[in-house]
Amino acid sequence: MSRLEDLSVAFRNEQIMKNDYNANDPYTSSHSDALSNGDELGKDELNGSVGGLTDIKTRKSLLIKNKFTSNNEYNSSNA
């Protein structure tokens, strides 16, 4: 192995140690960090919720100002 390869292997191993995901806990679409479960990480839909905590709070604050709701949805008949 060249000196560069030696350095790169050590650097890669150091970075992998910092990574939350590994062979025993891989990052997949069903991982808790991928799902919208009330933290900032997850963005994918879970129980009707989509986005991270800030996304959800912002959406709720904007919906208060919006005349369209789940009972009065935006569509071609009322646009």
mmCIF file of the N, C-alpha and C atoms, coordinates in Angstrom:
data_MODEL
# 
_entry.id   MODEL 
# 
loop_
_atom_site.group_PDB 
_atom_site.id 
_atom_site.type_symbol 
_atom_site.label_atom_id 
_atom_site.label_alt_id 
_atom_site.label_comp_id 
_atom_site.label_asym_id 
_atom_site.label_entity_id 
_atom_site.label_seq_id 
_atom_site.pdbx_PDB_ins_code 
_atom_site.Cartn_x 
_atom_site.Cartn_y 
_atom_site.Cartn_z 
_atom_site.occupancy 
_atom_site.B_iso_or_equiv 
_atom_site.pdbx_formal_charge 
_atom_site.auth_seq_id 
_atom_site.auth_comp_id 
_atom_site.auth_asym_id 
_atom_site.auth_atom_id 
_atom_site.pdbx_PDB_model_num 
ATOM 1   N N  . MET A 1 1  ? 0.847   -1.185 0.000  1.00 0.00 ? 1  MET A N  1 
ATOM 2   C CA . MET A 1 1  ? 0.000   0.000  0.000  1.00 0.00 ? 1  MET A CA 1 
ATOM 3   C C  . MET A 1 1  ? 0.891   1.247  0.000  1.00 0.00 ? 1  MET A C  1 
ATOM 4   N N  . SER A 1 2  ? 0.480   2.242  -0.732 1.00 0.00 ? 2  SER A N  1 
ATOM 5   C CA . SER A 1 2  ? 1.237   3.494  -0.781 1.00 0.00 ? 2  SER A CA 1 
ATOM 6   C C  . SER A 1 2  ? 0.984   4.312  0.485  1.00 0.00 ? 2  SER A C  1 
ATOM 7   N N  . ARG A 1 3  ? 1.792   5.307  0.680  1.00 0.00 ? 3  ARG A N  1 
ATOM 8   C CA . ARG A 1 3  ? 1.634   6.192  1.850  1.00 0.00 ? 3  ARG A CA 1 
ATOM 9   C C  . ARG A 1 3  ? 0.264   6.880  1.815  1.00 0.00 ? 3  ARG A C  1 
ATOM 10  N N  . LEU A 1 4  ? -0.158  7.302  0.624  1.00 0.00 ? 4  LEU A N  1 
ATOM 11  C CA . LEU A 1 4  ? -1.464  7.954  0.473  1.00 0.00 ? 4  LEU A CA 1 
ATOM 12  C C  . LEU A 1 4  ? -2.595  7.001  0.860  1.00 0.00 ? 4  LEU A C  1 
ATOM 13  N N  . GLU A 1 5  ? -2.506  5.758  0.437  1.00 0.00 ? 5  GLU A N  1 
ATOM 14  C CA . GLU A 1 5  ? -3.527  4.767  0.806  1.00 0.00 ? 5  GLU A CA 1 
ATOM 15  C C  . GLU A 1 5  ? -3.547  4.525  2.307  1.00 0.00 ? 5  GLU A C  1 
ATOM 16  N N  . ASP A 1 6  ? -2.383  4.457  2.916  1.00 0.00 ? 6  ASP A N  1 
ATOM 17  C CA . ASP A 1 6  ? -2.311  4.285  4.373  1.00 0.00 ? 6  ASP A CA 1 
ATOM 18  C C  . ASP A 1 6  ? -3.018  5.428  5.093  1.00 0.00 ? 6  ASP A C  1 
ATOM 19  N N  . LEU A 1 7  ? -2.738  6.645  4.649  1.00 0.00 ? 7  LEU A N  1 
ATOM 20  C CA . LEU A 1 7  ? -3.368  7.823  5.263  1.00 0.00 ? 7  LEU A CA 1 
ATOM 21  C C  . LEU A 1 7  ? -4.872  7.832  5.028  1.00 0.00 ? 7  LEU A C  1 
ATOM 22  N N  . SER A 1 8  ? -5.280  7.454  3.816  1.00 0.00 ? 8  SER A N  1 
ATOM 23  C CA . SER A 1 8  ? -6.709  7.509  3.499  1.00 0.00 ? 8  SER A CA 1 
ATOM 24  C C  . SER A 1 8  ? -7.504  6.461  4.277  1.00 0.00 ? 8  SER A C  1 
ATOM 25  N N  . VAL A 1 9  ? -6.924  5.289  4.500  1.00 0.00 ? 9  VAL A N  1 
ATOM 26  C CA . VAL A 1 9  ? -7.612  4.255  5.275  1.00 0.00 ? 9  VAL A CA 1 
ATOM 27  C C  . VAL A 1 9  ? -7.810  4.731  6.708  1.00 0.00 ? 9  VAL A C  1 
ATOM 28  N N  . ALA A 1 10 ? -6.773  5.304  7.296  1.00 0.00 ? 10 ALA A N  1 
ATOM 29  C CA . ALA A 1 10 ? -6.879  5.815  8.668  1.00 0.00 ? 10 ALA A CA 1 
ATOM 30  C C  . ALA A 1 10 ? -7.913  6.939  8.741  1.00 0.00 ? 10 ALA A C  1 
ATOM 31  N N  . PHE A 1 11 ? -7.897  7.841  7.756  1.00 0.00 ? 11 PHE A N  1 
ATOM 32  C CA . PHE A 1 11 ? -8.852  8.947  7.741  1.00 0.00 ? 11 PHE A CA 1 
ATOM 33  C C  . PHE A 1 11 ? -10.280 8.433  7.585  1.00 0.00 ? 11 PHE A C  1 
ATOM 34  N N  . ARG A 1 12 ? -10.491 7.474  6.684  1.00 0.00 ? 12 ARG A N  1 
ATOM 35  C CA . ARG A 1 12 ? -11.820 6.909  6.465  1.00 0.00 ? 12 ARG A CA 1 
ATOM 36  C C  . ARG A 1 12 ? -12.337 6.240  7.743  1.00 0.00 ? 12 ARG A C  1 
ATOM 37  N N  . ASN A 1 13 ? -11.489 5.465  8.406  1.00 0.00 ? 13 ASN A N  1 
ATOM 38  C CA . ASN A 1 13 ? -11.900 4.816  9.649  1.00 0.00 ? 13 ASN A CA 1 
ATOM 39  C C  . ASN A 1 13 ? -12.261 5.834  10.724 1.00 0.00 ? 13 ASN A C  1 
ATOM 40  N N  . GLU A 1 14 ? -11.542 6.931  10.767 1.00 0.00 ? 14 GLU A N  1 
ATOM 41  C CA . GLU A 1 14 ? -11.836 7.995  11.737 1.00 0.00 ? 14 GLU A CA 1 
ATOM 42  C C  . GLU A 1 14 ? -13.203 8.627  11.440 1.00 0.00 ? 14 GLU A C  1 
ATOM 43  N N  . GLN A 1 15 ? -13.510 8.842  10.170 1.00 0.00 ? 15 GLN A N  1 
ATOM 44  C CA . GLN A 1 15 ? -14.785 9.433  9.785  1.00 0.00 ? 15 GLN A CA 1 
ATOM 45  C C  . GLN A 1 15 ? -15.947 8.471  10.014 1.00 0.00 ? 15 GLN A C  1 
ATOM 46  N N  . ILE A 1 16 ? -15.725 7.203  9.756  1.00 0.00 ? 16 ILE A N  1 
ATOM 47  C CA . ILE A 1 16 ? -16.775 6.200  9.969  1.00 0.00 ? 16 ILE A CA 1 
ATOM 48  C C  . ILE A 1 16 ? -17.149 6.130  11.444 1.00 0.00 ? 16 ILE A C  1 
ATOM 49  N N  . MET A 1 17 ? -16.183 6.304  12.336 1.00 0.00 ? 17 MET A N  1 
ATOM 50  C CA . MET A 1 17 ? -16.473 6.275  13.770 1.00 0.00 ? 17 MET A CA 1 
ATOM 51  C C  . MET A 1 17 ? -17.434 7.395  14.158 1.00 0.00 ? 17 MET A C  1 
ATOM 52  N N  . LYS A 1 18 ? -17.386 8.522  13.449 1.00 0.00 ? 18 LYS A N  1 
ATOM 53  C CA . LYS A 1 18 ? -18.253 9.666  13.744 1.00 0.00 ? 18 LYS A CA 1 
ATOM 54  C C  . LYS A 1 18 ? -19.657 9.477  13.178 1.00 0.00 ? 18 LYS A C  1 
ATOM 55  N N  . ASN A 1 19 ? -19.802 8.548  12.239 1.00 0.00 ? 19 ASN A N  1 
ATOM 56  C CA . ASN A 1 19 ? -21.071 8.327  11.556 1.00 0.00 ? 19 ASN A CA 1 
ATOM 57  C C  . ASN A 1 19 ? -22.023 7.539  12.462 1.00 0.00 ? 19 ASN A C  1 
ATOM 58  N N  . ASP A 1 20 ? -23.272 7.984  12.536 1.00 0.00 ? 20 ASP A N  1 
ATOM 59  C CA . ASP A 1 20 ? -24.280 7.286  13.337 1.00 0.00 ? 20 ASP A CA 1 
ATOM 60  C C  . ASP A 1 20 ? -24.700 5.963  12.714 1.00 0.00 ? 20 ASP A C  1 
ATOM 61  N N  . TYR A 1 21 ? -24.495 5.804  11.426 1.00 0.00 ? 21 TYR A N  1 
ATOM 62  C CA . TYR A 1 21 ? -24.984 4.647  10.700 1.00 0.00 ? 21 TYR A CA 1 
ATOM 63  C C  . TYR A 1 21 ? -23.845 3.674  10.435 1.00 0.00 ? 21 TYR A C  1 
ATOM 64  N N  . ASN A 1 22 ? -24.135 2.385  10.519 1.00 0.00 ? 22 ASN A N  1 
ATOM 65  C CA . ASN A 1 22 ? -23.130 1.361  10.258 1.00 0.00 ? 22 ASN A CA 1 
ATOM 66  C C  . ASN A 1 22 ? -23.840 0.108  9.740  1.00 0.00 ? 22 ASN A C  1 
ATOM 67  N N  . ALA A 1 23 ? -23.101 -0.967 9.602  1.00 0.00 ? 23 ALA A N  1 
ATOM 68  C CA . ALA A 1 23 ? -23.671 -2.202 9.051  1.00 0.00 ? 23 ALA A CA 1 
ATOM 69  C C  . ALA A 1 23 ? -24.795 -2.739 9.939  1.00 0.00 ? 23 ALA A C  1 
ATOM 70  N N  . ASN A 1 24 ? -24.710 -2.525 11.238 1.00 0.00 ? 24 ASN A N  1 
ATOM 71  C CA . ASN A 1 24 ? -25.741 -3.005 12.157 1.00 0.00 ? 24 ASN A CA 1 
ATOM 72  C C  . ASN A 1 24 ? -26.944 -2.069 12.228 1.00 0.00 ? 24 ASN A C  1 
ATOM 73  N N  . ASP A 1 25 ? -26.758 -0.815 11.861 1.00 0.00 ? 25 ASP A N  1 
ATOM 74  C CA . ASP A 1 25 ? -27.829 0.191  11.919 1.00 0.00 ? 25 ASP A CA 1 
ATOM 75  C C  . ASP A 1 25 ? -27.727 1.086  10.682 1.00 0.00 ? 25 ASP A C  1 
ATOM 76  N N  . PRO A 1 26 ? -28.010 0.536  9.483  1.00 0.00 ? 26 PRO A N  1 
ATOM 77  C CA . PRO A 1 26 ? -27.850 1.323  8.259  1.00 0.00 ? 26 PRO A CA 1 
ATOM 78  C C  . PRO A 1 26 ? -28.950 2.375  8.107  1.00 0.00 ? 26 PRO A C  1 
ATOM 79  N N  . TYR A 1 27 ? -28.624 3.420  7.368  1.00 0.00 ? 27 TYR A N  1 
ATOM 80  C CA . TYR A 1 27 ? -29.610 4.455  7.076  1.00 0.00 ? 27 TYR A CA 1 
ATOM 81  C C  . TYR A 1 27 ? -30.490 3.960  5.943  1.00 0.00 ? 27 TYR A C  1 
ATOM 82  N N  . THR A 1 28 ? -31.771 3.765  6.224  1.00 0.00 ? 28 THR A N  1 
ATOM 83  C CA . THR A 1 28 ? -32.727 3.315  5.220  1.00 0.00 ? 28 THR A CA 1 
ATOM 84  C C  . THR A 1 28 ? -33.978 4.182  5.325  1.00 0.00 ? 28 THR A C  1 
ATOM 85  N N  . SER A 1 29 ? -34.922 3.965  4.441  1.00 0.00 ? 29 SER A N  1 
ATOM 86  C CA . SER A 1 29 ? -36.152 4.758  4.461  1.00 0.00 ? 29 SER A CA 1 
ATOM 87  C C  . SER A 1 29 ? -36.986 4.480  5.713  1.00 0.00 ? 29 SER A C  1 
ATOM 88  N N  . SER A 1 30 ? -36.708 3.393  6.409  1.00 0.00 ? 30 SER A N  1 
ATOM 89  C CA . SER A 1 30 ? -37.464 3.098  7.632  1.00 0.00 ? 30 SER A CA 1 
ATOM 90  C C  . SER A 1 30 ? -36.704 3.468  8.901  1.00 0.00 ? 30 SER A C  1 
ATOM 91  N N  . HIS A 1 31 ? -35.501 4.022  8.758  1.00 0.00 ? 31 HIS A N  1 
ATOM 92  C CA . HIS A 1 31 ? -34.704 4.428  9.918  1.00 0.00 ? 31 HIS A CA 1 
ATOM 93  C C  . HIS A 1 31 ? -35.378 5.603  10.618 1.00 0.00 ? 31 HIS A C  1 
ATOM 94  N N  . SER A 1 32 ? -35.280 5.667  11.935 1.00 0.00 ? 32 SER A N  1 
ATOM 95  C CA . SER A 1 32 ? -35.945 6.742  12.684 1.00 0.00 ? 32 SER A CA 1 
ATOM 96  C C  . SER A 1 32 ? -35.437 8.120  12.280 1.00 0.00 ? 32 SER A C  1 
ATOM 97  N N  . ASP A 1 33 ? -34.187 8.220  11.812 1.00 0.00 ? 33 ASP A N  1 
ATOM 98  C CA . ASP A 1 33 ? -33.661 9.511  11.369 1.00 0.00 ? 33 ASP A CA 1 
ATOM 99  C C  . ASP A 1 33 ? -34.199 9.918  10.003 1.00 0.00 ? 33 ASP A C  1 
ATOM 100 N N  . ALA A 1 34 ? -34.855 9.001  9.294  1.00 0.00 ? 34 ALA A N  1 
ATOM 101 C CA . ALA A 1 34 ? -35.421 9.324  7.987  1.00 0.00 ? 34 ALA A CA 1 
ATOM 102 C C  . ALA A 1 34 ? -36.892 9.698  8.091  1.00 0.00 ? 34 ALA A C  1 
ATOM 103 N N  . LEU A 1 35 ? -37.523 9.327  9.183  1.00 0.00 ? 35 LEU A N  1 
ATOM 104 C CA . LEU A 1 35 ? -38.966 9.530  9.325  1.00 0.00 ? 35 LEU A CA 1 
ATOM 105 C C  . LEU A 1 35 ? -39.299 10.792 10.110 1.00 0.00 ? 35 LEU A C  1 
ATOM 106 N N  . SER A 1 36 ? -40.399 11.379 9.797  1.00 0.00 ? 36 SER A N  1 
ATOM 107 C CA . SER A 1 36 ? -40.873 12.586 10.477 1.00 0.00 ? 36 SER A CA 1 
ATOM 108 C C  . SER A 1 36 ? -41.511 12.179 11.800 1.00 0.00 ? 36 SER A C  1 
ATOM 109 N N  . ASN A 1 37 ? -40.671 12.109 12.830 1.00 0.00 ? 37 ASN A N  1 
ATOM 110 C CA . ASN A 1 37 ? -41.156 11.661 14.137 1.00 0.00 ? 37 ASN A CA 1 
ATOM 111 C C  . ASN A 1 37 ? -41.045 12.736 15.208 1.00 0.00 ? 37 ASN A C  1 
ATOM 112 N N  . GLY A 1 38 ? -40.942 14.004 14.791 1.00 0.00 ? 38 GLY A N  1 
ATOM 113 C CA . GLY A 1 38 ? -40.916 15.104 15.745 1.00 0.00 ? 38 GLY A CA 1 
ATOM 114 C C  . GLY A 1 38 ? -39.548 15.681 16.008 1.00 0.00 ? 38 GLY A C  1 
ATOM 115 N N  . ASP A 1 39 ? -38.498 15.151 15.366 1.00 0.00 ? 39 ASP A N  1 
ATOM 116 C CA . ASP A 1 39 ? -37.176 15.739 15.518 1.00 0.00 ? 39 ASP A CA 1 
ATOM 117 C C  . ASP A 1 39 ? -36.828 16.519 14.251 1.00 0.00 ? 39 ASP A C  1 
ATOM 118 N N  . GLU A 1 40 ? -35.654 17.097 14.208 1.00 0.00 ? 40 GLU A N  1 
ATOM 119 C CA . GLU A 1 40 ? -35.245 17.885 13.040 1.00 0.00 ? 40 GLU A CA 1 
ATOM 120 C C  . GLU A 1 40 ? -34.741 17.019 11.887 1.00 0.00 ? 40 GLU A C  1 
ATOM 121 N N  . LEU A 1 41 ? -34.403 15.772 12.148 1.00 0.00 ? 41 LEU A N  1 
ATOM 122 C CA . LEU A 1 41 ? -33.757 14.943 11.130 1.00 0.00 ? 41 LEU A CA 1 
ATOM 123 C C  . LEU A 1 41 ? -34.714 14.391 10.093 1.00 0.00 ? 41 LEU A C  1 
ATOM 124 N N  . GLY A 1 42 ? -35.759 13.725 10.529 1.00 0.00 ? 42 GLY A N  1 
ATOM 125 C CA . GLY A 1 42 ? -36.633 13.011 9.614  1.00 0.00 ? 42 GLY A CA 1 
ATOM 126 C C  . GLY A 1 42 ? -37.474 13.916 8.748  1.00 0.00 ? 42 GLY A C  1 
ATOM 127 N N  . LYS A 1 43 ? -37.608 13.575 7.494  1.00 0.00 ? 43 LYS A N  1 
ATOM 128 C CA . LYS A 1 43 ? -38.419 14.360 6.567  1.00 0.00 ? 43 LYS A CA 1 
ATOM 129 C C  . LYS A 1 43 ? -39.526 13.540 5.921  1.00 0.00 ? 43 LYS A C  1 
ATOM 130 N N  . ASP A 1 44 ? -39.415 12.214 5.935  1.00 0.00 ? 44 ASP A N  1 
ATOM 131 C CA . ASP A 1 44 ? -40.378 11.360 5.246  1.00 0.00 ? 44 ASP A CA 1 
ATOM 132 C C  . ASP A 1 44 ? -41.639 11.172 6.091  1.00 0.00 ? 44 ASP A C  1 
ATOM 133 N N  . GLU A 1 45 ? -42.761 10.952 5.449  1.00 0.00 ? 45 GLU A N  1 
ATOM 134 C CA . GLU A 1 45 ? -44.076 10.859 6.095  1.00 0.00 ? 45 GLU A CA 1 
ATOM 135 C C  . GLU A 1 45 ? -44.128 9.756  7.149  1.00 0.00 ? 45 GLU A C  1 
ATOM 136 N N  . LEU A 1 46 ? -44.703 10.084 8.292  1.00 0.00 ? 46 LEU A N  1 
ATOM 137 C CA . LEU A 1 46 ? -44.955 9.130  9.362  1.00 0.00 ? 46 LEU A CA 1 
ATOM 138 C C  . LEU A 1 46 ? -46.235 9.563  10.069 1.00 0.00 ? 46 LEU A C  1 
ATOM 139 N N  . ASN A 1 47 ? -47.254 8.727  10.030 1.00 0.00 ? 47 ASN A N  1 
ATOM 140 C CA . ASN A 1 47 ? -48.544 9.016  10.674 1.00 0.00 ? 47 ASN A CA 1 
ATOM 141 C C  . ASN A 1 47 ? -49.143 10.347 10.218 1.00 0.00 ? 47 ASN A C  1 
ATOM 142 N N  . GLY A 1 48 ? -49.037 10.638 8.934  1.00 0.00 ? 48 GLY A N  1 
ATOM 143 C CA . GLY A 1 48 ? -49.616 11.853 8.375  1.00 0.00 ? 48 GLY A CA 1 
ATOM 144 C C  . GLY A 1 48 ? -48.781 13.103 8.568  1.00 0.00 ? 48 GLY A C  1 
ATOM 145 N N  . SER A 1 49 ? -47.636 12.986 9.195  1.00 0.00 ? 49 SER A N  1 
ATOM 146 C CA . SER A 1 49 ? -46.749 14.119 9.432  1.00 0.00 ? 49 SER A CA 1 
ATOM 147 C C  . SER A 1 49 ? -45.577 14.047 8.461  1.00 0.00 ? 49 SER A C  1 
ATOM 148 N N  . VAL A 1 50 ? -45.219 15.193 7.866  1.00 0.00 ? 50 VAL A N  1 
ATOM 149 C CA . VAL A 1 50 ? -44.117 15.237 6.914  1.00 0.00 ? 50 VAL A CA 1 
ATOM 150 C C  . VAL A 1 50 ? -43.190 16.365 7.302  1.00 0.00 ? 50 VAL A C  1 
ATOM 151 N N  . GLY A 1 51 ? -41.893 16.109 7.295  1.00 0.00 ? 51 GLY A N  1 
ATOM 152 C CA . GLY A 1 51 ? -40.896 17.137 7.557  1.00 0.00 ? 51 GLY A CA 1 
ATOM 153 C C  . GLY A 1 51 ? -40.355 17.098 8.966  1.00 0.00 ? 51 GLY A C  1 
ATOM 154 N N  . GLY A 1 52 ? -39.306 17.885 9.177  1.00 0.00 ? 52 GLY A N  1 
ATOM 155 C CA . GLY A 1 52 ? -38.705 18.017 10.495 1.00 0.00 ? 52 GLY A CA 1 
ATOM 156 C C  . GLY A 1 52 ? -39.546 18.916 11.387 1.00 0.00 ? 52 GLY A C  1 
ATOM 157 N N  . LEU A 1 53 ? -39.134 19.058 12.622 1.00 0.00 ? 53 LEU A N  1 
ATOM 158 C CA . LEU A 1 53 ? -39.884 19.840 13.603 1.00 0.00 ? 53 LEU A CA 1 
ATOM 159 C C  . LEU A 1 53 ? -40.117 21.276 13.128 1.00 0.00 ? 53 LEU A C  1 
ATOM 160 N N  . THR A 1 54 ? -39.081 21.920 12.607 1.00 0.00 ? 54 THR A N  1 
ATOM 161 C CA . THR A 1 54 ? -39.223 23.298 12.124 1.00 0.00 ? 54 THR A CA 1 
ATOM 162 C C  . THR A 1 54 ? -40.168 23.363 10.939 1.00 0.00 ? 54 THR A C  1 
ATOM 163 N N  . ASP A 1 55 ? -40.084 22.381 10.024 1.00 0.00 ? 55 ASP A N  1 
ATOM 164 C CA . ASP A 1 55 ? -40.982 22.332 8.869  1.00 0.00 ? 55 ASP A CA 1 
ATOM 165 C C  . ASP A 1 55 ? -42.442 22.271 9.327  1.00 0.00 ? 55 ASP A C  1 
ATOM 166 N N  . ILE A 1 56 ? -42.715 21.416 10.294 1.00 0.00 ? 56 ILE A N  1 
ATOM 167 C CA . ILE A 1 56 ? -44.084 21.218 10.780 1.00 0.00 ? 56 ILE A CA 1 
ATOM 168 C C  . ILE A 1 56 ? -44.610 22.485 11.454 1.00 0.00 ? 56 ILE A C  1 
ATOM 169 N N  . LYS A 1 57 ? -43.781 23.087 12.316 1.00 0.00 ? 57 LYS A N  1 
ATOM 170 C CA . LYS A 1 57 ? -44.205 24.312 13.005 1.00 0.00 ? 57 LYS A CA 1 
ATOM 171 C C  . LYS A 1 57 ? -44.458 25.446 12.020 1.00 0.00 ? 57 LYS A C  1 
ATOM 172 N N  . THR A 1 58 ? -43.582 25.586 11.041 1.00 0.00 ? 58 THR A N  1 
ATOM 173 C CA . THR A 1 58 ? -43.741 26.651 10.037 1.00 0.00 ? 58 THR A CA 1 
ATOM 174 C C  . THR A 1 58 ? -45.001 26.429 9.218  1.00 0.00 ? 58 THR A C  1 
ATOM 175 N N  . ARG A 1 59 ? -45.231 25.190 8.797  1.00 0.00 ? 59 ARG A N  1 
ATOM 176 C CA . ARG A 1 59 ? -46.422 24.880 8.013  1.00 0.00 ? 59 ARG A CA 1 
ATOM 177 C C  . ARG A 1 59 ? -47.679 25.211 8.808  1.00 0.00 ? 59 ARG A C  1 
ATOM 178 N N  . LYS A 1 60 ? -47.704 24.841 10.086 1.00 0.00 ? 60 LYS A N  1 
ATOM 179 C CA . LYS A 1 60 ? -48.888 25.118 10.910 1.00 0.00 ? 60 LYS A CA 1 
ATOM 180 C C  . LYS A 1 60 ? -49.124 26.613 11.048 1.00 0.00 ? 60 LYS A C  1 
ATOM 181 N N  . SER A 1 61 ? -48.057 27.394 11.235 1.00 0.00 ? 61 SER A N  1 
ATOM 182 C CA . SER A 1 61 ? -48.234 28.843 11.380 1.00 0.00 ? 61 SER A CA 1 
ATOM 183 C C  . SER A 1 61 ? -48.710 29.474 10.080 1.00 0.00 ? 61 SER A C  1 
ATOM 184 N N  . LEU A 1 62 ? -48.282 28.936 8.937  1.00 0.00 ? 62 LEU A N  1 
ATOM 185 C CA . LEU A 1 62 ? -48.725 29.470 7.649  1.00 0.00 ? 62 LEU A CA 1 
ATOM 186 C C  . LEU A 1 62 ? -50.157 29.063 7.329  1.00 0.00 ? 62 LEU A C  1 
ATOM 187 N N  . LEU A 1 63 ? -50.556 27.871 7.756  1.00 0.00 ? 63 LEU A N  1 
ATOM 188 C CA . LEU A 1 63 ? -51.916 27.414 7.486  1.00 0.00 ? 63 LEU A CA 1 
ATOM 189 C C  . LEU A 1 63 ? -52.956 28.241 8.235  1.00 0.00 ? 63 LEU A C  1 
ATOM 190 N N  . ILE A 1 64 ? -52.589 28.812 9.357  1.00 0.00 ? 64 ILE A N  1 
ATOM 191 C CA . ILE A 1 64 ? -53.512 29.656 10.112 1.00 0.00 ? 64 ILE A CA 1 
ATOM 192 C C  . ILE A 1 64 ? -53.942 30.851 9.272  1.00 0.00 ? 64 ILE A C  1 
ATOM 193 N N  . LYS A 1 65 ? -53.028 31.370 8.460  1.00 0.00 ? 65 LYS A N  1 
ATOM 194 C CA . LYS A 1 65 ? -53.291 32.544 7.630  1.00 0.00 ? 65 LYS A CA 1 
ATOM 195 C C  . LYS A 1 65 ? -53.961 32.189 6.304  1.00 0.00 ? 65 LYS A C  1 
ATOM 196 N N  . ASN A 1 66 ? -54.039 30.908 5.974  1.00 0.00 ? 66 ASN A N  1 
ATOM 197 C CA . ASN A 1 66 ? -54.515 30.462 4.675  1.00 0.00 ? 66 ASN A CA 1 
ATOM 198 C C  . ASN A 1 66 ? -56.023 30.201 4.715  1.00 0.00 ? 66 ASN A C  1 
ATOM 199 N N  . LYS A 1 67 ? -56.747 30.681 3.703  1.00 0.00 ? 67 LYS A N  1 
ATOM 200 C CA . LYS A 1 67 ? -58.195 30.458 3.671  1.00 0.00 ? 67 LYS A CA 1 
ATOM 201 C C  . LYS A 1 67 ? -58.556 29.040 3.243  1.00 0.00 ? 67 LYS A C  1 
ATOM 202 N N  . PHE A 1 68 ? -57.584 28.299 2.693  1.00 0.00 ? 68 PHE A N  1 
ATOM 203 C CA . PHE A 1 68 ? -57.838 26.925 2.275  1.00 0.00 ? 68 PHE A CA 1 
ATOM 204 C C  . PHE A 1 68 ? -57.477 25.975 3.403  1.00 0.00 ? 68 PHE A C  1 
ATOM 205 N N  . THR A 1 69 ? -58.358 25.029 3.679  1.00 0.00 ? 69 THR A N  1 
ATOM 206 C CA . THR A 1 69 ? -58.167 24.056 4.750  1.00 0.00 ? 69 THR A CA 1 
ATOM 207 C C  . THR A 1 69 ? -58.514 22.667 4.229  1.00 0.00 ? 69 THR A C  1 
ATOM 208 N N  . SER A 1 70 ? -58.471 21.683 5.101  1.00 0.00 ? 70 SER A N  1 
ATOM 209 C CA . SER A 1 70 ? -58.855 20.340 4.667  1.00 0.00 ? 70 SER A CA 1 
ATOM 210 C C  . SER A 1 70 ? -60.342 20.294 4.319  1.00 0.00 ? 70 SER A C  1 
ATOM 211 N N  . ASN A 1 71 ? -61.134 21.204 4.879  1.00 0.00 ? 71 ASN A N  1 
ATOM 212 C CA . ASN A 1 71 ? -62.568 21.281 4.555  1.00 0.00 ? 71 ASN A CA 1 
ATOM 213 C C  . ASN A 1 71 ? -62.837 22.169 3.341  1.00 0.00 ? 71 ASN A C  1 
ATOM 214 N N  . ASN A 1 72 ? -61.899 23.029 2.987  1.00 0.00 ? 72 ASN A N  1 
ATOM 215 C CA . ASN A 1 72 ? -62.027 23.947 1.870  1.00 0.00 ? 72 ASN A CA 1 
ATOM 216 C C  . ASN A 1 72 ? -60.720 23.894 1.076  1.00 0.00 ? 72 ASN A C  1 
ATOM 217 N N  . GLU A 1 73 ? -60.490 22.775 0.376  1.00 0.00 ? 73 GLU A N  1 
ATOM 218 C CA . GLU A 1 73 ? -59.241 22.563 -0.317 1.00 0.00 ? 73 GLU A CA 1 
ATOM 219 C C  . GLU A 1 73 ? -59.150 23.408 -1.574 1.00 0.00 ? 73 GLU A C  1 
ATOM 220 N N  . TYR A 1 74 ? -57.924 23.786 -1.922 1.00 0.00 ? 74 TYR A N  1 
ATOM 221 C CA . TYR A 1 74 ? -57.636 24.535 -3.133 1.00 0.00 ? 74 TYR A CA 1 
ATOM 222 C C  . TYR A 1 74 ? -57.801 23.607 -4.328 1.00 0.00 ? 74 TYR A C  1 
ATOM 223 N N  . ASN A 1 75 ? -58.626 23.979 -5.287 1.00 0.00 ? 75 ASN A N  1 
ATOM 224 C CA . ASN A 1 75 ? -58.784 23.210 -6.515 1.00 0.00 ? 75 ASN A CA 1 
ATOM 225 C C  . ASN A 1 75 ? -59.251 24.139 -7.627 1.00 0.00 ? 75 ASN A C  1 
ATOM 226 N N  . SER A 1 76 ? -59.490 23.589 -8.803 1.00 0.00 ? 76 SER A N  1 
ATOM 227 C CA . SER A 1 76 ? -59.831 24.425 -9.967 1.00 0.00 ? 76 SER A CA 1 
ATOM 228 C C  . SER A 1 76 ? -61.199 25.109 -9.823 1.00 0.00 ? 76 SER A C  1 
ATOM 229 N N  . SER A 1 77 ? -62.077 24.570 -9.006 1.00 0.00 ? 77 SER A N  1 
ATOM 230 C CA . SER A 1 77 ? -63.411 25.182 -8.875 1.00 0.00 ? 77 SER A CA 1 
ATOM 231 C C  . SER A 1 77 ? -63.407 26.425 -7.982 1.00 0.00 ? 77 SER A C  1 
ATOM 232 N N  . ASN A 1 78 ? -62.422 26.564 -7.100 1.00 0.00 ? 78 ASN A N  1 
ATOM 233 C CA . ASN A 1 78 ? -62.424 27.748 -6.228 1.00 0.00 ? 78 ASN A CA 1 
ATOM 234 C C  . ASN A 1 78 ? -61.140 28.560 -6.336 1.00 0.00 ? 78 ASN A C  1 
ATOM 235 N N  . ALA A 1 79 ? -60.360 28.323 -7.370 1.00 0.00 ? 79 ALA A N  1 
ATOM 236 C CA . ALA A 1 79 ? -59.082 29.033 -7.538 1.00 0.00 ? 79 ALA A CA 1 
ATOM 237 C C  . ALA A 1 79 ? -59.299 30.460 -7.998 1.00 0.00 ? 79 ALA A C  1 
# 
